[in-house]
C-alpha cells in the first residue's frame, strides 16, 4: 500500500508543480488604443484600432494570432516561462518583411506588454491587454443590504 502511495506521489506531484507554474493565458485579450484624454478605454468593443490577441498554450509553447487594423498574423516562436510570455509576429508590407517582438507579464486579467519593432528605428512601446471575459476572483462581492422592514405585498 505504501509503495502505491509513493508511486502516485512521484508521478502526480511533479505534474501538479509543472502546471502550477504556467500562466493562464488561454483565450482572447484586447489592447485598446488610448482615448482622447490619454486614458485607456475599458469598454472592449473590437473597434478599429484595437489589437486582439487570441492565445492557446501547449505546455511551455504559446500559439495563436494577433489581429488589428493591419490584418491577422500568426504567432511565431511563442514561449511561456512561469508568468512571462514571449512571441514574434512577422509583418509583410510593400514586399518588406519586419518582425514585432512581444514580451509580457501575465496576471489574472491583464498582460503588461512591451512591443518592439525590429529593423525599425522606434522605441519599444509598453501597453496593457485585458481579457475579453474576466476570470473568477477578479472582483470583491458587495454585501446585499436588506430593508429593515419587510416590503408590503402588492
PLY file of the C-alpha trace (Angstrom):
ply
format ascii 1.0
element vertex 154
property float x
property float y
property float z
element edge 153
property int vertex1
property int vertex2
end_header
0.00 0.00 0.00
2.81 2.41 0.92
4.51 1.64 -2.40
1.37 2.64 -4.33
1.09 5.93 -2.43
4.76 6.67 -3.03
4.42 5.83 -6.74
1.37 8.12 -7.08
3.19 10.93 -5.25
6.24 10.58 -7.51
4.09 10.74 -10.68
1.37 13.24 -9.68
3.37 15.80 -7.67
5.76 16.83 -10.49
2.81 17.16 -12.90
0.98 19.44 -10.47
4.07 21.57 -9.90
4.66 21.95 -13.65
1.08 23.02 -14.32
1.02 25.44 -11.38
3.98 27.39 -12.78
2.46 28.14 -16.17
0.50 31.33 -16.80
-3.23 31.05 -17.53
-3.09 32.63 -20.98
-5.81 30.79 -22.94
-8.46 32.99 -24.56
-8.89 36.44 -26.07
-7.09 39.52 -24.79
-7.66 43.06 -26.08
-5.39 46.10 -26.20
-7.47 49.26 -26.52
-5.98 52.36 -28.07
-5.59 55.35 -25.72
-8.61 57.66 -25.70
-8.54 61.36 -26.44
-7.66 62.19 -22.82
-4.77 59.71 -22.68
-6.72 57.04 -20.83
-7.34 53.51 -21.96
-10.92 52.81 -22.99
-12.13 49.92 -20.84
-15.15 49.05 -22.99
-13.99 46.17 -25.19
-15.79 46.50 -28.48
-13.44 45.46 -31.31
-13.31 48.96 -32.73
-10.93 49.96 -35.48
-7.56 50.36 -33.79
-7.91 47.62 -31.17
-5.37 44.83 -31.20
-6.84 41.42 -30.38
-4.66 38.58 -29.10
-6.06 35.04 -29.31
-3.86 32.69 -27.30
-3.59 28.95 -26.80
-0.87 27.10 -24.93
0.58 23.63 -25.14
2.85 23.28 -22.12
5.50 25.97 -22.49
4.64 26.64 -26.16
2.43 29.64 -26.96
0.36 29.70 -30.16
-2.39 31.89 -31.56
-2.98 35.03 -33.59
-2.69 38.81 -33.35
-5.39 40.79 -35.19
-5.57 44.53 -35.74
-6.01 47.25 -38.35
-3.10 45.81 -40.41
-4.64 42.32 -40.56
-4.36 38.98 -38.81
-0.96 37.46 -38.06
0.18 34.10 -36.70
2.26 33.99 -33.52
5.76 32.61 -34.10
8.33 31.34 -31.60
5.84 31.67 -28.70
7.12 30.74 -25.24
5.70 30.66 -21.72
8.01 30.72 -18.70
6.05 30.99 -15.45
4.12 34.28 -15.68
6.25 35.61 -18.57
5.41 35.23 -22.25
7.36 35.94 -25.45
6.39 35.75 -29.11
7.16 37.21 -32.54
4.78 38.41 -35.25
6.09 38.82 -38.81
4.58 41.60 -40.94
4.89 41.92 -44.72
4.37 45.42 -46.07
5.16 46.53 -49.62
7.37 43.48 -50.14
9.38 44.17 -46.98
9.32 41.80 -44.02
9.78 43.03 -40.45
9.38 41.46 -37.03
7.48 42.66 -33.99
8.65 41.14 -30.70
6.19 40.96 -27.79
7.27 40.35 -24.19
4.71 40.27 -21.40
3.99 39.52 -17.78
0.65 37.77 -17.17
-1.61 38.34 -14.17
-5.19 37.18 -13.64
-6.89 39.54 -16.13
-4.04 41.67 -17.53
-0.86 41.28 -19.51
1.72 44.06 -19.23
3.40 44.03 -22.64
6.44 45.56 -24.27
6.25 45.64 -28.08
9.49 46.17 -30.02
9.78 46.61 -33.78
12.98 45.01 -35.12
14.65 46.71 -38.04
12.70 49.95 -37.47
14.04 52.90 -35.53
11.31 53.12 -32.91
11.36 52.96 -29.16
9.72 49.92 -27.53
6.06 50.54 -26.64
4.55 49.47 -23.32
0.83 48.70 -23.07
-1.70 46.56 -21.22
-4.00 43.94 -22.73
-7.02 42.76 -20.77
-9.06 39.58 -21.01
-12.16 39.80 -23.15
-14.09 37.94 -20.45
-12.62 38.27 -16.98
-11.84 35.21 -14.92
-13.14 34.34 -11.45
-11.75 36.08 -8.35
-11.47 39.37 -10.21
-13.88 41.36 -8.05
-14.93 41.60 -4.42
-18.64 40.90 -3.97
-20.60 43.64 -2.20
-22.92 42.66 0.63
-26.63 42.81 -0.16
-28.47 45.20 2.13
-31.95 44.08 3.07
-34.61 46.60 4.09
-35.22 46.93 7.83
-38.94 46.32 7.36
-40.49 43.72 5.08
-41.81 45.08 1.81
-45.64 45.28 1.60
-47.45 42.76 -0.58
-48.94 44.17 -3.73
0 1
1 2
2 3
3 4
4 5
5 6
6 7
7 8
8 9
9 10
10 11
11 12
12 13
13 14
14 15
15 16
16 17
17 18
18 19
19 20
20 21
21 22
22 23
23 24
24 25
25 26
26 27
27 28
28 29
29 30
30 31
31 32
32 33
33 34
34 35
35 36
36 37
37 38
38 39
39 40
40 41
41 42
42 43
43 44
44 45
45 46
46 47
47 48
48 49
49 50
50 51
51 52
52 53
53 54
54 55
55 56
56 57
57 58
58 59
59 60
60 61
61 62
62 63
63 64
64 65
65 66
66 67
67 68
68 69
69 70
70 71
71 72
72 73
73 74
74 75
75 76
76 77
77 78
78 79
79 80
80 81
81 82
82 83
83 84
84 85
85 86
86 87
87 88
88 89
89 90
90 91
91 92
92 93
93 94
94 95
95 96
96 97
97 98
98 99
99 100
100 101
101 102
102 103
103 104
104 105
105 106
106 107
107 108
108 109
109 110
110 111
111 112
112 113
113 114
114 115
115 116
116 117
117 118
118 119
119 120
120 121
121 122
122 123
123 124
124 125
125 126
126 127
127 128
128 129
129 130
130 131
131 132
132 133
133 134
134 135
135 136
136 137
137 138
138 139
139 140
140 141
141 142
142 143
143 144
144 145
145 146
146 147
147 148
148 149
149 150
150 151
151 152
152 153
